[in-house]
Amino acid sequence: MEKIKDNVGNTHKDASSVLECDFPMIEISEVAEQESWRKEINRPVYHIHKWWATRLGSVFRAIVLGALSPPGKGIWDVFYEKHNFSGKVVLDPFMGSGTTLGEAVKLGAKAVGCDINPVSSFLVRQAFTPVHDSKIKAAFSSLEDKVASEIKYYYRTVDPHTGGIIPVLYYFWVKTVFTPTGEEIPLFSRYVFSQNAYPKKKPKAQIVCPKCWGVSEGRYDDTEFICGSCGHEFNPQKGPVSGQSVTSKDGKLYRIKDLLSEGGSPPKHRMYGVLALRQDGSKIYLPAREQDFALYNEAKKRLEEENLPLPDSPVREGHNTNQARGYNYKYWRDFFNSRQLLCLGMLLKEILNIEDRVIQEQMLCLFSGVLEFNNLFCSFKGEGTGAVRHMFSNHILKPERTPLENSVWGNKKSSGTFSTLFESRLLRAKKYLDDPFEVAIKRDLLGKRLGSSKVVASSPVEAKIVESWEELDSAEKGLLVLNGDSSKLSVPEKSIDAVITDPPYFDFVHYSELSDFFFAWLSPVLKDRYEWFSRADSSGEGEVQHKDPLVFSRQLSSVFSEACRVLKDTGVLAFSFHHSRPEGWAAIYEAINNAGLAVVTAHPVHAELRGASPKTAAKDPISLDAILVCRKREFAIVDKMEIKDVCRAVDTLAGKFEKAGMTVSNGDRFVIGAAETMIARATDDLTFDQMKKVLTSVYSAVRV
């Protein structure tokens, strides 16, 4: 082991990995930004199913590579080379969508992943299960033969020009409320319901009439409009809703929530528009007509007659779920209308008839992913982009006032349907296992950026999913996927070469509350197969998630303590983190300190597009993550830095990003400064309040 200085001049006592002293933050930031534009294409295996805060594979490839490599050659020098870290084992105690695991096995290492959330454990198992292309396509074809036509029957309408039956892509709905006088008010903030993603270039829009509910073509910015059906004159930009209030016809202002029946049902909905696909391939907007209402009622009646595998679990109270409960969404099935429940139920019933368990679970994973695009919390994004804004686009459970009903099975022009996600998610993820690649930046001779390319830098992913440490230990290539409390791992002491993870943030997304949406459908059909699906919901004892930073710190410390136990003395624990407030960093400091660890270096990196949720919660948008690299306490740096030294390090690192043409906000500067402060105070044993005070000073000092 060597004594080495890092990129801000800190001396590292007995560095055992290149990650402790080197990280190509500019190069990786550029690749990460490129990857982030189309994450689902550039790393499809981590996007086989919805997960929150899925991290970028290129960043974690660099972290794993650095953590498993001894000091010497730089990470970037060998980033695009094939590696074989046979015999090395990487642990991720918060595996989420499996990014760390995937990057580890691509580099030839074994991996252990654990998550307390059953949905995470299930989707990771499905993501890394190899399936022959012909088998999965045959299963899809069988489902298509047995149930597709039944589902498509309920998504069709009449072409008014030809009289022929044509498929419906989307139905447009609006929530309605009733005033004390009995007036029904649709919750439109404006009557323009469809416009192009670039309206100034393509101003054509669709407008619904508040009097006759007719649909007419106009401009997205029209303020005076005459309905083409009834001649009614109105301002399309001014609906009855403004903020959280609604105005009745007689001018009275009501708070929307005051018009909801306390403890009753969710608000009623009215179908008002249809987007259908004509035989010549063109799209046509139509008002909802009698045949459309009749078809919906037919589906509603059939739902009452069928015995289908539908969710019946309640929506528990919680930080995220209370927003939906406030609109009387008390059960997860309330998130769907009758036609959606019927068609989803028919599809699920047929999937459960698949005899091959491996193939069945792949289809169950796909089905679960379809749910986020087929419910009453979805909305219309507009023309010129993916049409369906899925329910978790903002990582919250906000009731949608003008929901979009997607067609469950779909067709070639659909978005977010079973047939389209089969191609774009499931098949693409399976292909990536066979042909993994890295994103590379293409440049001309002068270094000017020309675009990107794909580089093969890994062998096919062939890691066998095993069920125990003993089985992993004896396997040449293996992946152990666990479910449970990561503070109680069934892993031997000092057996892990590197712990690499992305822990939850104490005051942001409460994953288990959101994942209950999927759990409600999966649990009834998988609880006899996987013990962890037999719980009441997707939360569990030992979950690291709390809005109180002190409680969160204790929870996280228990997991980090366990990670310290299983980590070899020469190993590192590295994780990505950012937070806009001092208390967020103080909580992390206390968790690390109490676990017997110390931050020995930190590497800032552009990990996602600026403004990606939940980073917009910061007053100054944050686009940097800090990669915090920890060792056991005896290897901590003892050269203490003062605030002026921290500021100097911030200027140095921020300057490197700015020289490369990247914007660094004050929020980003605080991320760098807080991370450097974690190193400077690693051996001080400060309390939460003491560290918060130090970080508050840093927050002010690093701003420009």
N, C-alpha and C positions, 0 to 999 in steps of 0.2 A: 504494500500500500504506500501511497505517496502523499507528500504535502504539496498542494496545488492551490493557485489563486484562481478565483472565478472572474467573471467578466466585469465586476465592479471592484476587484482587488481584495476580496476577503480570502484569508488563508484557511485552507481546509485541512484539518488534522486527520491524517490517515484516510484519505479519500479512497473508497473501494469501487466506485463506479464513475463513469464519465459524466453521468447526470449531475453529480455533485459539483462539477466545475465547468461544464460546457452545455450549452443548448443553443441551437441555431435559430434564435427567436425571430429574426427577420425572414429567413428562408421558409421556416415552418409557418409563419404568419401568412405569407403570400400563398402558400399551398393550401392552408386551412381556409383562407378566404375563398379561393377558387372552389374548394370542395363544398363549402357552405352554400353556394348558390344552388346546387342540386344535390343535396345530401342523399336523397333517396336513390339517386342514380350512381353517385360516386362511392357510396358505401351501402348498397341496398340490403345487406344482411342485417344491419342494425335498424332497418326501417320496415321490417316484415310486418310490424304491428305498431300501433301508436305507443310511444313512451315519451315522457316529458324530460326536457333538457338532455336529449341525446347528444353526446359529445362527438367531436369530430375525430374520425379515425386517424387522419394524418398526424394530429397532435399527439394522440395516444400511442401511435406507432413510434414516434420519436421518444416519448417518455419511456416506453418499455425497452426500446433499443438502448437508450442511455442507462437505464437502471440495471440491465443485464450485462453491459459491456464494461470492462475495466478501463481506467484512465489510459489515454493514449490517443488513438485516432478519433477525430471528431465525429459526432453523430451525423452531420450532414454529409461527410465524406463517404459514409457507407449506407445512407438512408435508402437508396434505390438498389442496394445489393440484396441478394438472397441470403438469409441467415438460418442457422440451425442451432438454437440454444437447447439442444437435447439435454435432458436432465435438470433443467431449470424449471422452477414452478413459480407462477405469478398468481397472487390472490387479489380479488376485488370484492370487498365486503358490502359494497353498494352497487351491485352489478347492473341494475337498470335494464337497458336494452342489450348489454353484453359487449360494449365497445372494447373494454380492456381485454376481455377474454378472446375476442376475435383477433385483436392485434397480437396478442401473446402467441396464440396457436399458429398464426401466419408466420411468425418468426421462429417457429419450431419448438417453442416451450410448451409445457403443460400449464393448465390453468384451473383455478378454483374460483367459482363465483357463488356468492350468496346474496340473497335479498329476502327481506321479510315479506315482500309482496308476492302473492301467488301468481298474479298476472305477469309479473316480471319473470318469475321462474318458468312459467309455461312458455312465454314467447321466446325466451332464450333457448330453451330446449328445442323448440320448433325451428328456430333460425339456424341452428347448427346441426340439425338432423339431416344427413345426406339422403336424398330421395332421387331415384332414377327418373329422368325426364319423362320417359314413356309412361311410367306408372301414374304420375301425377296428372298428366294430360288425359290419360284414359279415365281417371276418376272424375275429372272435370267434365269430360264428354258424357259420361254416364249421368251425372247430375243434370247436365243440360237436357238430355233426352227425357229424364223423368220429371223435372220440375220447372224448367225454364219457361215453357209455354204457358203453364198455369200462372206463373208470376207475371209474365208479360201481358196476359189477358187483362189484368187490372191496371195496366198503364198504356192505355190507348184512347184515341178519340177520333172524331170524324173530321176529315178535311173539308172545310166549307166550300172549296172550289171544285173538288172532284166527287165528293160524297163517299170517298173511300176511307177505310179504316187505316189510321197511321199511328205509329208508336209515340208515346209521350216521353219526353226527356225529364221534364220537371213540372210539378204543380206549385203554384204560388199561393200561400196562405197568409192570413193576417189575424192576430189575436184581437178579440173584441171584449169590451167591458160594458156593463150596464149602469146607468146613473140611477139614483133613487126614484126618478120619474119614469124609468123604464126605457129610456133611450139607449139603443145599442151603438157604441162608438168603436169604429175600427182604429187600431193603434198605429195609424200611419203618421210618420213625422213629415213625409212628403209623398206625393202621388206618383213620382217617377220611380218605377220599381226595377227597371233594367236599363243600364247604360254601358258604354264601352269603358274598359279600364283606362283608356286614354281619350277622354271625352272631347278634349279640345281639338284633337285630330279627327275623331269620328263622333260628332255630336248627336247622332241619331239615338233616340231613346224610346222606351215604352212607358206609357202613362195610363193609369187606371182612373176612371171617372168616379168621383165620390157620390154621384147621384144614381147612375144606372149601372155602375160596375163594368162598363164597356172598356175595352182596351184599344188605345189609339197610338199611332206613332207621332212623336214630336221631337223636340230637342231636350237635352239633359238640363239646360239652363232656362227653359221657358218659364216665364212668370205670368203670362197670359195665354190661356189655352181654351179652345172650344172642342168639346167632346165630339168625335166623329160619329157617335151612335145616337146621342140624344140632344146635342147642341148646347149642353150646359157649359157655361163659362166659369172658369175657376183658375186659381193660381196653383200650378203643380208643385211648387216649392213649399206650400204651406198646408200641412196636414193638421189634424186636431191635437197631435202630441207635440209637446215641447219639454224636453228633459224628462222629469219624472211626473209630469202633469198632463192632463188632457182637458180640452175645452168642449163643452156641449154646444149644441146648435143655438141655444139661447144665451151663450156667452159665459156660462158659469165654469169656473176653474175647479177641477178636482185632482187630488193626488191619486195616481193610478192604483197604488196599493190599497187606498181606502175604498176602492170600488170592487176589491176582491172579497169574496165571502170568507170570513175567518174560519179556518179549519175545513173549508169546503174543497171543491175540485179545482184543478187548474183552469185558467181562462179558456173560454170557448174560442174556436177558430172558424174562420170563413175562407173557403177556397174562392179565389177571384181570378186567377190567371193560369194559362197553360202554355208551355213551350213544347211544341211537337216537331217531329222530323218527317218531312214530306217524302214522297216516293223518289223525287229527283235529288234527294240529299240536302235540300235547303231546309232551313228552320222557319217555323211560323209561330208567332205569338197570337194567342186567342183568349177571349174571355172565358171563364168557366161557364159552361152551358148545362142545360138540363141533363144531357146524356152523361156529362162528367159527374154531376151530383148523383145520378142514378147508379153509375158504376161504383162510386165510393160507397154508397149505401148497400150495394150488393156485397161488397167486400166486408163491410161492417156486419152484415147479417151472417155471412159465412163464418166469420171469426167466432161468433157466438155459438155456432154449431160444431166447430172443430175442437179437437183435443190436441193442442199443440204445446211443445216445450217452451213456454214463455216465462219470463222472470216474474217473481211475486215478492221479492224482498223489498223492504222499505228503504227509503233514503234517510240515513242517519243524520243527526245534527252534527254540524262541523263548520270549520272556518270557511271552506269553499261551498259546501252543500247548502248552507243556510240561505244563500242567494236564490237557489232554486226552490227551496222549501218555502221561502217567503211568497212565492207565487203558487203555493199549494201543490207543488210537485212532491208528493209524499212517498210515491212508489216509483221504482225505476221503469216500470211499464208505462207510466204516465208520460214518459219522454217521447212516446211514439203515438201516432194516430192508428186507427183501426186497420187501415190498409197496410201500413208498415208492419204492424204486429202479425197480421195474417201472412204476408209474403215472407217475412223473416222467419216466422214459425214454420212455414212449409219447407223452406230451404234448410233450416236446422234439422228438422225431422228427417229429411232425406239424407243429410250428411251423417246422422247417427246410424243410418242403415248400412254405411260402408263397413265392410267386415275387417279390412286391413287396418289395424289400430294405428300404425304409423301414418298411413295416408289419411285416415279419418282425422287425426289430430292436426295434420297440416291444413286440412280444410276447415277445421274448427278455428284454427288461428286466423285463417283468411276471413272466415265468417265474422269473427269478433272484430277484426279490423274494419269490416264493412259497416259495422254499427255506427261508427263515428261520423259517417257520411249520410246516414239514413235515419234521421230522427228529427224531432221538432225544434231542436236547438241549432240546426243548420240554417244557413242563409245563402243568398245569391251574391256571388262576387261580381257578376257582370259578364259582358261579352269580352272576347279578346284575352281571356285568362281561364284557368281552371274554374269552372262555373260554381262549384260547391265550396262554400266556406264551412269547413267541418266544425263540429261543436267545440273542439278544444283549441281553436285557432288563437285564443287569448289566454289559454291555461286556466279558465274559470268556468263556472256553470251559470252563465248569464242567460236567463230566458230570452229567447229571440222573439221580438214582436212581429216580425214578418218572416216566418220560417219558410224554407224551401223543402218540398218533398221530392226526393230523388227517386228514380226507378231502381228497385232493388237489384234485379238481374242486369239490366242495362243493355246497351248496344254499342256499336263502334264510335258513336258520337257522345257517349256518356262519360261522366266523371265520378269516381268514387263508388262504383257499383261492383257487384260480385265478379262479373265477367272482366271488367277493366282492371280491377285490382289483382285478379288472378295473374294477368300478364305483367302489370307494372310492379307488383310487390312480390308475390310468391315465386313466380318463375325467375324473376330477376335476382332474387335473393339466392335461389338454388344455383343459378348459373355462376354467381359470384364465388360460391364455395369451390366450384370447379376451376374457375378462372379469375382468381383475385388480382387486383391491379392497384396501382397508386396513381394519383394525379400528379402531373409534373407541369411546370411552367415552361412554355416555349419562348425563346428569346432570339433576337437577331444578333449579328456579330457585335453590335454596339451595346447589347444588353437590354434593348427595348423589348418590352413584353408583347408577344404576338398571340397569345392564347394559351391553351393547355393541351396536354396529350395524356394518354394512358400508358403506364410503364408496368410491365410484369416484374414484380420484385418478391414474389412469394410462390411457393409450390401450392398445389391444390390443398384446401383445408380438409384434412382427413382425421381430425381428432375425434376419437370415440367418446361419446357421452357415457360416463360411468356413474355408479351410484354410491361409491364409498371411497375414502382415502386409500384404503388397502388396494382397491381395484385400480385407482389412479397410479399408485406407487409402482405397481407391477406392469402397467401399460407403457408401451413405447411412446405413444401419443395419446393424450387423454384430456378430457374436459369434465370436471366435476361441478355439476350445477346443484346447488343446495337451496333450500327454502327454510328460513327461520331467523332467529336472533343472531346477528353476526358477532355478538359479544360472547357467544357460547358455541364456538366452532368445533366440529369433530375433526380437528387437524392437529397433528403432533407438534410439540414445542420445537421451535427453531428448525422448521422444515421448509419454510417459504423463503425464496430468494428475493422477492420484491412484492410489496403491497402497493397497488396502483388503483386509484379510485377517484370518484367524484361525489362527495357526500352531499346530502340535502342541505338546503339553506333554511335557517330556522324560521324566517318570517315570509317565505315565498309560497310556492305551490305545495299543497298538502296532497302528495301523490295518491295515498290510499283512498282519500275521499273521492278523487276523480276516477281512479281505477275501479271503484265499486260499480261504475257504469258497465264495465266489461265483466267484472266478477259476477254480477247478478245473472248474466246469461250463461257463463261458463261453469259456475259452481254446481248448479243442479245436474249437469251432465258429466262432470269430472270428479265430483266429491268422493265417489266410490273407487276412483282410480288413483287419485292423489290426495293424501291426507290433508294437505294444506289448502285444499279447496272445500273442506268440510266446515270451515269457520263461518261465522255469521256474516262477515264482510272481509275486505282485503287488508284490514289493519291487523296488527298482531302485537303481543307483548314484546317490548324491546324496540318498538318502532322509534326511529330517530326523527322526530318532527314535533316542534313546539314553538309557539310564538314568544315564549319567555326565553331570553338568551341564556339565562343561568341553567334552566332545566334542559334546554337543548345542549348546552355544553356538557352537562353530566351524562346525557344520553350518548353523545358522540364520544366522550372520553371512554365509556365502557367498551365501545367497539374498537377504538384505537388501542386501548390496553390489551385487548385480545389480539389485535394485529401485532403488537409489540411482542407478545408471548410467542406467537408462531413464527415471527420473523427471525431469520438468521442474524447473528451479530454483525455480519458484513453487509446485510441487506438494507435497502432504503424503503421508506414509505413515502410515496409521492401522490399528491392529489391536486386537482385544479380547484380554484376558489376565486370568487370576487364578491365584494359587498360594498355598498355605497356609504355605510355608516360605521363609526368606530366600534359600536357594541357588537356588530357582526364579527369583526376581526378579533375582538377581545374574547368572544365565546370560543372561537377556534383556538386562540392561544391557550386558553385555560384547558381545553380538551386535550391538546397536544402535551402540555406541561404535565397534567395529571396522569397521562398515560405513560410517562417515563420517556418521552420523545423530545426532540428539539429540532427546529427548522435550521438546516445548515446552509441552504441556499434557496433562491427563488428565481424563477424565470418567467417574465411576462410574455404573453403570446396572444395574438389576435385569434380568438377561438371561435367566434361567431360573427355574423353580420352585425354592425352597429344597430342598436335599437331592438335586437331580438329580446322577446320577453323571457325572463322578468327584468331584464336590465333597464328597461325604460322606466322602472320604478325610481331610478336614481334621478336627481335633479339634473346632473350632468351625465348624459348617456355614457355607458361603459361598454367598450368593445374589447377590453383586455381581461384575460384571466391571468392569475398568478399560479404558476406551477410550484407549489411548496414542496420542497424535498427535505424529508426528515430522516434522522438517524437516532439510534438509541442515545440517551442523554450523555453518556461518556464521550461521545464523538462531537459534541456541540462546539461551535466556535466560541472562543472566550474573548476575542478582540471586540470589545464593546464599542458600538458606534453611537455618537451623539446625534441629535436632531439635524445639526448642520451636515453631518456625514450622510444621513439618510437623504436629505435634500440634494446633496451632491450626486448621490447614486440615482435619484429620480431624474435629475437633469441629464445625466449620462445616458441612461436607458431610454428616456423619452426622446432624447436627441437622436438616437439611432433609428427609432421608428420614424421620426419626422424626416430624417435624411433619406429614408427609403420611400418617402411620399405618403406616409400614413398619418392620419390626424390623431393627435393625442389630446383628449379632453382633460379637464380638471378631475373628473371622475376616474379616468385612467391613471392620472398621476397619483391619486390617492391609493389606487390598487397597488401600484409599484411601491409607494412609500410605506404602506401598511405591511406589505410583504417584507420589505427590508427591515422594518421595525421588529417583525417577528424573529428575524435572525439576530438583531442587535440585543434583544431582551430574552434570548432563548434560555439563558442560565440564571435569570434574575428571580424566578419564582414569584412573579407579580400576581396579585389578586386580579379578579375580573375588573373591579373598579379602578385599580391602579393602572392596569393596561389600557383601559378605556380612556383614562385621563391622558396617558402618553399619546395614544392614537388620535385623540382630539386635537392635541397640539400639532401632531404631524399633519392632520387634515388641513389645518389652517396654513401651516408652513409651506406645503408643497404646491399650493394653488398659485396660478399665474394670471 
